[in-house]
């Protein structure tokens, strides 16, 4: 199975012995990389034992390691046991087995929140909450509530919606939406369209590239040249983002680009490109400054958005632990200031609220130039009522 799976079949049971053996192998691999993660078996009694399930992603190499590094920089109160996966079935099986093992107070997983609801009853039976730490590329659907599933997200669909609204009001009223086949299976394009059209814009064309082994970028560039839109909204990541931007330059196109953080992370963007994200590396106050100092001290280099996600998730766990009482109840009710600003965990079926930063590039440097308004709850509810159940890829975005 791949990230493009339409659905996940019944999960095979993973025995506790196999699970712990896999955890041990994963931990050995992390230790070999020089990361200071402790097994719960060797942790002080006062530590909060947390299982963390991360992908071995070929699309964004090191994404799981960065999440773990961010968590380790956040609090000495957590005893983190990492587990890596290559397929969605492994991720959910590991989450279920970790919760049932009796060794962990909570499970953190970089996995699909749409799939997480499937193991909600098992989590509730064990009394162990699962925090889905994901990119937030898919919008939560009504009816997905699972009391023991919470979400700590990078909120990419909210960023796409806010970017669409801003672009229609400031960049122009006609847009071409371009994406790889991979990105087209998530809600990012839909969210951008909602924001753009509600602000008075028109999507004149949607073009999907990287289909059936062909990148198809030449046809996209010709379409941009022929349609002459006000802007191109580009949804790409990894090597496909690099290829898109390089080809865009070579084609001599001057139509302004807008996109999300994965586009900016993968390629040197043309001057004037706008991107939206829920974390910015040039924030220098409050929780952002504390995070960057802690991460730099722990790991000797600057953090990224995935480390910020791990840091904020760990901060929420540590803060909830200090509240006393049932960990799940404390997690569901706390607020704090993290690396990205004021934060709270979202319930499985809720959208959650995140700060959204607008960033601009001058061709060399990308800096934060403002903050965007999050999509209104009423508008989101109306949009979700019109699209129903999730279709497209169900694997966690950027994980596979």
C-alpha positions in Angstrom: 0.0 0.0 0.0 1.1 3.6 -0.6 0.1 7.1 0.4 -2.3 7.0 -2.5 -4.5 4.3 -1.0 -8.2 5.1 -1.2 -8.9 3.2 2.1 -7.2 1.1 4.7 -8.5 -2.4 5.1 -9.0 -4.2 8.5 -5.7 -3.8 10.4 -3.8 -6.9 11.2 -3.2 -7.4 14.8 0.4 -6.8 15.8 1.4 -8.8 18.9 2.8 -7.0 21.8 6.1 -8.9 21.5 6.4 -7.9 17.8 5.4 -4.3 18.7 8.0 -3.9 21.4 10.7 -5.6 19.2 9.9 -3.0 16.4 10.0 -0.2 18.9 13.4 -1.4 20.1 14.7 -1.5 16.6 13.4 2.0 15.9 14.9 3.3 19.1 18.2 1.8 18.2 18.1 3.5 14.8 17.3 6.9 16.4 20.1 6.4 19.0 22.5 5.7 16.2 21.6 9.1 14.7 22.7 10.7 18.0 19.2 11.7 19.2 18.6 11.7 23.0 15.5 9.7 23.3 15.0 7.4 26.2 13.0 4.2 26.4 10.2 4.3 28.9 11.7 1.2 30.6 14.8 3.2 31.6 13.0 6.5 32.3 12.7 8.0 35.8 9.5 7.2 37.6 8.4 10.8 37.4 8.6 10.9 33.6 5.5 10.8 31.4 5.9 7.8 29.0 4.9 8.7 25.5 4.9 6.5 22.4 5.6 8.5 19.2 4.9 7.0 15.8 6.6 8.7 12.9 7.0 7.9 9.1 10.1 7.1 7.1 9.1 9.5 4.4 10.8 9.5 1.0 9.0 12.8 0.1 10.3 14.9 3.0 13.4 13.1 4.4 13.8 13.5 8.1 10.3 14.7 8.8 9.8 12.2 11.6 13.2 12.9 13.1 12.4 16.6 13.2 9.1 16.0 15.0 11.0 13.9 17.6 13.8 16.5 18.0 11.2 19.2 18.6 9.5 17.1 21.3 12.8 16.3 23.0 13.7 20.1 23.1 10.3 20.9 24.8 10.3 19.2 28.1 12.4 16.8 30.2 9.2 15.5 31.7 8.5 13.2 28.7 10.1 9.8 28.2 9.8 9.3 24.5 9.8 5.9 22.8 9.8 6.3 19.0 8.4 3.9 16.4 8.8 4.3 12.6 6.5 3.1 9.9 6.4 2.8 6.1 2.7 2.0 5.5 -0.5 3.4 7.1 -1.5 0.0 8.4 1.7 -0.1 10.4 1.0 3.3 11.9 -2.4 2.5 13.1 -1.4 -1.0 14.3 1.4 0.5 16.3 -0.9 3.2 17.8 -3.4 0.6 18.9 -0.8 -1.7 20.4 1.0 1.1 22.2 -2.2 2.2 23.8 -3.1 -1.4 24.8 0.4 -2.2 26.1 -0.1 -0.5 29.4 3.4 1.1 29.1 2.4 4.6 27.8 0.3 7.4 29.2 -0.3 8.8 25.6 0.5 8.1 22.0 1.5 10.7 19.5 1.3 9.8 15.8 2.2 11.5 12.6 -0.7 9.6 10.8 -4.0 10.2 9.1 -6.6 11.7 11.4 -9.3 10.2 9.2 -8.0 6.7 10.0 -7.4 7.5 13.7 -11.1 7.4 14.4 -11.1 3.7 13.4 -9.2 2.9 16.6 -11.1 5.3 18.8 -13.0 2.5 20.7 -9.7 0.7 21.4 -8.1 3.9 22.7 -11.1 4.7 24.9 -11.1 1.1 26.3 -7.4 1.5 27.3 -7.9 5.1 28.6 -4.9 6.3 26.5 -5.3 9.4 24.4 -3.9 9.6 20.8 -2.6 12.9 19.6 -2.5 13.0 15.8 0.4 15.3 15.0 -0.1 15.9 11.2 0.3 18.5 8.5 -3.4 19.3 8.5 -3.9 18.8 4.8 -7.4 17.3 5.2 -10.4 19.1 6.6 -12.1 17.3 9.5 -15.5 15.9 8.6 -18.6 16.0 10.8 -19.2 12.7 12.6 -15.5 11.9 13.1 -15.5 12.7 16.8 -13.6 10.2 18.9 -13.2 11.2 22.5 -9.7 9.8 22.9 -8.4 11.2 19.6 -7.0 14.8 19.6 -5.2 16.7 16.9 -2.1 18.9 17.0 -1.7 20.1 13.4 0.2 22.4 11.1 -3.1 23.5 9.8 -2.2 23.5 6.1 -5.8 23.5 4.9 -6.5 26.6 7.0 -3.4 28.2 5.6 -4.6 27.4 2.0 -8.0 28.8 2.6 -6.6 32.0 4.2 -4.1 32.4 1.3 -6.8 32.0 -1.2 -8.8 34.8 0.4 -5.8 37.1 0.6 -4.7 36.4 -3.0 -8.1 37.3 -4.4 -8.2 40.5 -2.5 -4.6 41.6 -3.2 -3.1 39.7 -6.1 -5.9 39.5 -8.7 -9.2 37.9 -9.3 -8.2 35.1 -11.8 -6.1 32.1 -10.8 -4.8 28.8 -12.2 -4.5 26.1 -9.6 -1.6 23.8 -10.3 -0.7 20.7 -8.4 1.0 17.3 -8.6 -1.3 14.2 -8.5 -0.1 13.7 -5.0 -1.3 17.0 -3.7 -4.5 16.8 -5.7 -5.7 14.0 -3.4 -5.8 16.2 -0.3 -8.1 19.1 0.7 -5.5 21.8 0.1 -6.8 22.7 -3.4 -10.4 22.7 -2.3 -9.6 24.9 0.7 -7.8 27.4 -1.5 -10.7 27.5 -3.9 -13.1 28.2 -1.1 -11.1 31.1 0.2 -10.4 32.5 -3.3 -14.0 32.3 -4.6 -15.6 33.6 -1.4 -13.3 36.7 -1.7 -14.6 37.3 -5.3 -12.0 35.4 -7.3 -12.4 32.9 -10.1 -10.4 29.7 -10.8 -10.0 29.8 -14.5 -8.3 26.4 -14.7 -7.1 23.5 -12.6 -4.1 21.6 -13.9 -2.7 18.3 -12.4 0.8 17.3 -13.2 3.0 14.2 -12.5 0.5 11.7 -13.7 1.3 8.2 -15.0 5.0 8.7 -14.9 5.0 12.0 -16.8 5.5 15.3 -15.1 3.4 17.2 -17.7 4.9 20.5 -16.6 5.4 21.8 -20.1 1.7 21.6 -20.8 1.0 23.5 -17.6 3.4 26.3 -18.5 1.8 26.6 -21.9 -1.6 26.9 -20.2 -0.4 29.7 -18.0 1.0 31.5 -21.0 -2.3 31.1 -22.9 -4.7 31.9 -20.0 -2.7 34.8 -18.6 -4.2 34.6 -15.1 -3.5 37.1 -12.3 -1.7 34.4 -10.4 -0.8 30.7 -10.2 -1.5 28.8 -7.0 1.1 26.0 -6.9 0.7 23.0 -4.6 3.8 20.9 -4.7 6.3 19.3 -2.3 9.6 17.5 -2.4 11.3 16.9 -5.7 8.1 17.8 -7.6 8.3 21.3 -6.1 11.9 21.6 -7.2 11.0 20.6 -10.7 8.0 22.9 -10.9 9.9 26.0 -9.8 12.9 25.2 -12.0 10.7 24.7 -15.0 8.7 27.8 -14.2 11.9 29.9 -14.3 13.1 28.3 -17.5 9.8 28.9 -19.2 10.3 32.6 -18.5 6.9 33.0 -16.8 6.3 36.1 -14.8 2.8 35.4 -13.4 3.0 35.7 -9.6 3.0 32.4 -7.6 1.4 31.7 -4.3 1.7 28.4 -2.3 2.2 26.7 1.0 5.2 25.9 3.2 6.2 22.7 1.4 6.7 24.7 -1.9 9.0 27.2 -0.1 10.9 24.4 1.7 11.8 22.6 -1.4 12.8 25.3 -3.8 14.2 28.8 -4.2 11.1 30.7 -5.1 10.9 33.6 -7.6 10.8 37.1 -6.2 7.3 38.2 -5.2 6.0 34.7 -4.4 3.7 34.6 -1.4 3.3 31.6 0.9 1.2 30.9 4.0 2.2 28.8 7.0 1.3 28.3 10.7 5.0 28.6 11.7 7.6 31.1 10.7 11.4 30.8 11.4 11.8 34.5 11.7 9.4 35.0 14.6 11.4 36.3 17.5 9.1 36.8 20.5 7.3 34.8 23.2 7.1 31.1 22.7 8.7 31.2 19.3 12.0 32.7 20.7 11.9 30.2 23.6 11.5 27.3 21.1 14.3 28.4 18.8 16.7 28.8 21.8 15.8 25.4 23.2 16.0 23.6 19.9 19.3 25.3 18.9 20.8 24.4 22.3 19.7 20.8 22.1 20.5 20.1 18.4 23.0 22.7 17.2 21.0 23.9 14.2 17.9 25.9 13.4 14.5 24.2 13.7 11.8 23.8 11.0 8.0 23.6 11.0 8.0 19.9 11.8 10.2 20.5 14.9 7.8 23.3 15.9 4.9 20.8 15.7 6.7 18.3 17.9 7.7 21.0 20.4 4.2 22.4 20.7 2.7 18.9 21.0 5.2 18.0 23.8 4.5 21.3 25.6 0.8 20.6 25.6 1.4 17.1 27.0 3.7 18.4 29.7 1.3 21.2 30.7 -1.6 18.8 30.8 0.3 16.4 33.1 0.9 19.3 35.5 -2.9 19.9 35.7 -3.4 16.6 37.4 -6.5 14.4 36.9 -7.1 12.3 33.8 -4.6 13.2 31.1 -7.1 13.1 28.3 -9.4 15.5 30.1 -6.6 17.9 30.7 -5.4 17.7 27.1 -8.8 18.5 25.8 -9.1 21.7 27.9 -5.7 23.5 28.0 -4.4 26.5 26.2 -0.8 27.7 26.1 1.6 29.8 24.1 3.9 27.6 22.0 6.3 28.0 19.1 3.5 29.2 16.8 1.5 31.3 19.2 -1.6 30.6 21.3 -2.4 26.9 21.0 -4.9 24.2 22.0 -5.5 20.7 20.9 -8.5 20.2 18.5 -11.0 17.5 19.0 -11.0 14.9 16.2 -14.0 16.4 14.4 -13.1 20.1 15.0 -11.1 22.4 12.9 -8.9 24.0 15.6 -7.5 27.5 15.6 -4.0 28.4 14.6 -2.1 31.6 13.7 -1.5 31.8 10.0 1.5 33.8 8.7 1.9 35.4 5.3 5.4 35.1 4.0 7.1 36.8 0.9 10.3 36.1 -0.9 12.6 38.6 -2.6 14.2 35.8 -4.7 16.8 35.2 -2.0 15.2 35.5 1.4 11.7 34.6 2.6 10.3 36.6 5.5 7.0 37.0 7.4 5.1 40.1 6.3 1.8 39.7 8.1 -0.8 37.5 9.6 -3.9 36.1 7.8 -7.4 35.7 9.1 -8.4 32.1 9.7 -11.4 30.8 7.8 -14.7 31.5 9.5 -16.3 28.5 11.2 -19.7 29.1 9.5 -18.0 29.2 6.1 -16.1 26.0 6.8 -19.2 24.2 8.0 -21.1 25.2 4.9 -18.2 24.0 2.7 -18.0 20.7 4.5 -21.7 20.1 4.2 -21.3 20.3 0.4 -18.5 17.8 0.0 -19.4 15.0 2.5 -17.1 12.2 3.2 -13.4 12.4 2.5 -12.2 11.1 -0.9 -8.8 11.0 -2.5 -5.7 9.9 -0.5 -6.2 9.0 3.1 -2.6 8.6 4.1 -1.1 11.4 6.2 0.2 14.2 3.9 4.0 14.2 3.4 4.4 11.0 5.4 4.7 8.6 2.5 
